[in-house]
Amino acid sequence: MNEMTKPQAASAEPEPRAATGLLDRAFRLTERGTSVGREMMAGATTFAAMAYIIAVNPAIMSNAGMDRADLVSATALAAIFGSVMMGLWANLPLAVAPAMGSNVIFTYVIVKQMGMPWQGALAMVAFTGVLFLILSLSKLREKVAKDVPEALKIGIQAAVGTLIVFIALRGAGFVVQNPSTYIAMGSLRSPPVLLTLFGLLLTPVLVVRRVPAALILSIVLLTVIGFFVPGANGKMVTSMPSAIMSWPRWPTSTFMALDVGYLFSHFVVALPLLFYFLCAEFFSTLGTLIGVTGAANLRKPDGSIPNATAAFATDATASIVGPLFGASVVTAYIESITGVQAGGRTGLTSLTVAGFFFLALFFWPIFVIIPSQATAPALVLVGVLMMQGLARIDMTDLGNAIPIVLTLLVTVLTNNLINGMALGTLSYIALEVTIGRRSRIPAMVWGLGVVFIAYAIVTAQIF
């Protein structure tokens, strides 16, 4: 997930050395001009850039009725599995963890809006991982990447980013219901609202100034301040933890809790969501692979990505295993570029990230007390960065602009991603036909239009 840092030119490669040692040979350290020490430092850098997910993912998914402490463990375990697999199989400096955006859709769209139990939603995510694994091991993934129009991909991504921002601000009390205007800003006399406002001003400054680990630093600072800020019921915004460290907690309530039967008994209703997760996972991974391997100068002379099949398959397998622990979609993180900038070139970087996630398992009592006012500014930054694809679209071409805007606005105003995806897709088809570009509409988009119409008919009967 996630789009936290734009790709930058990799640092100059050091002079090659003679290959020595088991790690050198296993990870091709000399060939890629790096060392064990440099890889470990790169892994630490990547972890610092993405460690916010340990706090943010449980904070979001606990709203689906799942145990927050178990979600901390599930998040770390999913990240450990994915990062280890990426390091050992693909030998790329890519860290893997539960995806931002997908966790929001899982919680607020699938569970809270559609009423699907979280056990059934976990089964749907795992099934999506199976489909993605099939795509990853075949040539179909190139066809999917080619056939889905850029306007629809960017519209969906921007809509999810906007929805993340709205949900984060609402959860922190910064946005509230209003009988006259439907929504309004929370009272500035409320200390939690003021704390969120401070975070909304501080966090972008830290990110723009390229402060190392800006998001996790923001979360830590706001959490500490929360100990002194009065909240509801006379309590402080941040509660005191039961301990600083504790033995790792096994996610008992979420482990192997998938309800496969529910998924197949409600398959028609789940179909559009399966399409969303499939596309989101696929294109997120593709963009991350392109960005990270480019920044690390690891692409082959023909521009292809080394071990791309292994990387895609790792992502897919992690999205099958992640729900077994209790996590949503698992994906490669664009924050891995920060590790590349620190010199990471091999899978040893990913293994180091996994090691830090393992250590984080011992600090779960701290992660469960982080308040929504501390995570909201980080989520806003994540959402904003997910909208950057809009810059690649010619908004003077209404055939592209209208579907994107409709997808984004309808998603946010109805608080429903499926509504936005449906109207965006159907408007894209209608506009392309009207302006004489019917031949440009891929068969996949026609099929998706039929799926959304069927979905609307089915849900109208259910609800």
Salt bridges, closest charged atoms under 4 A:
GLU13 OE2 - ARG345 NE 2.95
GLU31 OE2 - ARG28 NH2 2.62
ASP67 OD2 - ARG249 NH2 3.17
ASP70 OD1 - ARG249 NE 2.72
GLU142 OE2 - ARG141 NH2 3.62
ASP147 OD2 - LYS143 NZ 3.06
GLU150 OE1 - LYS153 NZ 3.21
GLU150 OE2 - ARG392 NH2 3.01
ASP397 OD1 - ARG437 NH2 3.67
GLU432 OE2 - ARG437 NH2 2.75
GLU432 OE1 - ARG440 NE 3.77
